[in-house]
Amino acid sequence: MIFQASKYVQHLFKSFHLHGIHSPFVFQFEKKCLRDSTYYEDYELMSRFRESVKNNNTLLHIEDHGAGSRVFKSNDREVRKILQHNSSSAKMSKLLYRVARNFEVKRVLELGTSLGMATHAFSLANEVVQVSSVEASKEVADFTRNNLLSHSINNVDIIQGTFSNFLDVKLKSKPHGTYDLIYMDGHHDGDATLKYFNKLLPYTHLDTVVILDDIYWSRDMYVAWRKLTKHDRVTAAIDIYDLGFLFFRKEQRQQLFHVLV
Ligand SMILES: C[S@@+](CC[C@H](N)C(=O)[O-])C[C@H]1O[C@@H](n2cnc3c(N)ncnc32)[C@H](O)[C@@H]1O
């Protein structure tokens, strides 16, 4: 897409041009989460989890509550194709793992499970982490729940239903406390993203990290991302092109950083 290509060139330029003026917090985030090249043993488990679906031809029925697909025509999709087109890459899964690990998160919420590549990564972050992940498609949710269990992952709750139902009904039905990390990875529509973010705010604290996927998926998603970087509650925002990170930390003045990973 021309929009994505032109934005990527701008991102490259801003990343190089603004390098060196990062805050101490962003410097540490870059060093410990974005650029850490340590080989963690958990990467082996993540690789095995990914391999387990790589050649799987099972057809799963997709109930589309998102912004549609640019790749698939049919709503019945092979698992291996879902891995190729609707899942976090190995590189991004490792990055998400490092963020969860470094922030020592205890409660994670993911909107958009798919085959659980990020869910699995988050579940390995530390001994105490609990991960909740919301997925509309029943067959996908069931498949991933079973696959996680077969990989001995017992600290994940896959919640089948739409994001709206989760935010409007389930979250409100019992005291939920706050989340340390929220990963928004589904329904790539600008207005929906803003709506979900505002509904999630009561479940955040000053050290929560909110991660948005596909901020350059469309012009509309990019506009939503830029609005969020200027939201009253948001201080630091970090754009790595594939993902956007939002922080609420008080010691940081509102600023957007571009980082190339
Ligand atoms: C890009 S995939 C998620 C990838 C996954 N987070 C990973 O790291 O591999 C997005 C998922 O969100 C689900 N989804 C999209 N819109 C939704 C909505 N409004 N409610 C619930 N699930 C939704 C889709 O069915 C799809 O499985």
The ligand as an SDF file (V2000), in Angstrom:
LIG
                    3D

 27 29  0  0  0  0  0  0  0  0999 V2000
   -4.2690  -10.0540   14.3160 C   0  0  0  0  0  0  0  0  0  0  0  0
   -5.1860  -11.2780   15.1280 S   0  0  0  0  0  0  0  0  0  0  0  0
   -4.4200  -11.3800   16.7250 C   0  0  0  0  0  0  0  0  0  0  0  0
   -3.0290  -11.9100   16.6920 C   0  0  0  0  0  0  0  0  0  0  0  0
   -2.4950  -12.3190   18.0500 C   0  0  0  0  0  0  0  0  0  0  0  0
   -2.6250  -11.2690   19.0230 N   0  0  0  0  0  0  0  0  0  0  0  0
   -1.0340  -12.7260   17.9550 C   0  0  0  0  0  0  0  0  0  0  0  0
   -0.2170  -12.1240   18.6320 O   0  0  0  0  0  0  0  0  0  0  0  0
   -0.7190  -13.6420   17.1920 O   0  0  0  0  0  0  0  0  0  0  0  0
   -6.6790  -10.4850   15.5500 C   0  0  0  0  0  0  0  0  0  0  0  0
   -7.7150  -11.4190   16.1760 C   0  0  0  0  0  0  0  0  0  0  0  0
   -8.7200  -10.5850   16.7660 O   0  0  0  0  0  0  0  0  0  0  0  0
   -9.9900  -11.1680   16.5430 C   0  0  0  0  0  0  0  0  0  0  0  0
  -10.9440  -10.0460   16.5290 N   0  0  0  0  0  0  0  0  0  0  0  0
  -11.0030   -9.0160   15.6380 C   0  0  0  0  0  0  0  0  0  0  0  0
  -11.9780   -8.1580   15.9860 N   0  0  0  0  0  0  0  0  0  0  0  0
  -12.5510   -8.6410   17.1140 C   0  0  0  0  0  0  0  0  0  0  0  0
  -13.6000   -8.1740   17.9630 C   0  0  0  0  0  0  0  0  0  0  0  0
  -14.2640   -7.0620   17.6880 N   0  0  0  0  0  0  0  0  0  0  0  0
  -13.8950   -8.9080   19.0530 N   0  0  0  0  0  0  0  0  0  0  0  0
  -13.1930  -10.0500   19.3370 C   0  0  0  0  0  0  0  0  0  0  0  0
  -12.2030  -10.5570   18.5670 N   0  0  0  0  0  0  0  0  0  0  0  0
  -11.8820   -9.8480   17.4730 C   0  0  0  0  0  0  0  0  0  0  0  0
   -9.8910  -11.8550   15.2060 C   0  0  0  0  0  0  0  0  0  0  0  0
  -10.8080  -12.9230   15.1300 O   0  0  0  0  0  0  0  0  0  0  0  0
   -8.4330  -12.3060   15.1860 C   0  0  0  0  0  0  0  0  0  0  0  0
   -8.2970  -13.6530   15.5960 O   0  0  0  0  0  0  0  0  0  0  0  0
  1  2  1  0
  2  3  1  0
  2 10  1  0
  3  4  1  0
  4  5  1  0
  5  6  1  0
  5  7  1  0
  7  8  2  0
  7  9  1  0
 10 11  1  0
 11 12  1  0
 11 26  1  0
 12 13  1  0
 13 14  1  0
 13 24  1  0
 14 15  1  0
 14 23  1  0
 15 16  2  0
 16 17  1  0
 17 18  1  0
 17 23  2  0
 18 19  1  0
 18 20  2  0
 20 21  1  0
 21 22  2  0
 22 23  1  0
 24 25  1  0
 24 26  1  0
 26 27  1  0
M  CHG  2   2   1   9  -1
M  END
$$$$
